[in-house]
Amino acid sequence: MRVKFGNTTKDVPILEVTAANYIVPQGEEGTYHCRIEQQQFNPQDGRRLSRPRIQKFEAKSFPSVKRNLLQQGWVIDVLYDPTDFLNKQKEQAQQTLAERQRLAEEAKARERAAMKEALKAEILAELKEAGAIKSEESGDKKENKGGSKKK
C-alpha cells in the first residue's frame, strides 16, 4: 500500500500503515478509514495467520459499527478520522446558506423598492388625472419664468 514517506510515497505492507503516513484517496475524505483484523497466530511458532485489511465506514454509523466489531473480537486501528473535514464542510455550507439568504433578502428589498416606486408613480398619475394636484409640466414652466435671468 502506498504511504507518505517524506516528500514522496512508498509502497509498504498494510501492517506498517499508520495514521501519520496514510494517504486518503480523493473523494473519500468524508469516511472513516480503518485497518481491521481478527488477529490469529500459529500457536506453535507465533506466526501471524490473519491478514489485516483497510475498511471504510460512513461517519454517521461508525460509532455503532466500531462498538459491534470490538465486541466480536476485531482489532480496529483508525487511520483517518473525517471529523475535521466534516466540520469544515458544515461550516462552508452554513456560510453558503447565509450568503444565499442575504442575496435573497437584497433581491426582495430591491423588488419592494421597485414596486413602491411603481405604485407611487401610479398614484401620482391618478391624482393628476383627477386634478387633485397640478401637473409637474405647469410647475416647471412657472419656475423657468420666475427663474434667474440669462446674461
Residue, then its C-alpha position, 0 to 999 in steps of 0.5 A: m500500500r502506498v504511504k507518505f514517506g517524506n516528500t514522496t510515497k512508498d509502497v509498504p505492507i498494510l501492517e506498517v500503515t499508520a495514521a501519520n503516513y496514510i494517504v486518503p484517496q480523493g473523494e473519500e475524505g468524508t469516511y472513516h478509514c480503518r485497518i481491521e483484523q481478527q488477529q490469529f497466530n500459529p500457536q506453535d511458532g507465533r506466526r501471524l495467520s490473519r491478514p489485516r485489511i483497510q475498511k471504510f465506514e460512513a461517519k454517521s454509523f461508525p460509532s455503532v459499527k466500531r462498538n459491534l466489531l470490538q465486541q466480536g473480537w476485531v482489532i480496529d486501528v483508525l487511520y483517518d478520522p473525517t471529523d475535521f473535514l466534516n466540520k469544515q464542510k458544515e461550516q462552508a455550507q452554513q456560510t453558503l446558506a447565509e450568503r444565499q439568504r442575504l442575496a435573497e433578502e437584497a433581491k426582495a428589498r430591491e423588488r419592494a423598492a421597485m414596486k413602491e416606486a411603481l405604485k407611487a408613480e401610479i398614484l401620482a398619475e391618478l391624482k393628476e388625472a383627477g386634478a387633485i394636484k397640478s401637473e409637474e409640466s405647469g410647475d416647471k414652466k412657472e419656475n423657468k419664468g420666475g427663474s434667474k435671468k440669462k446674461 
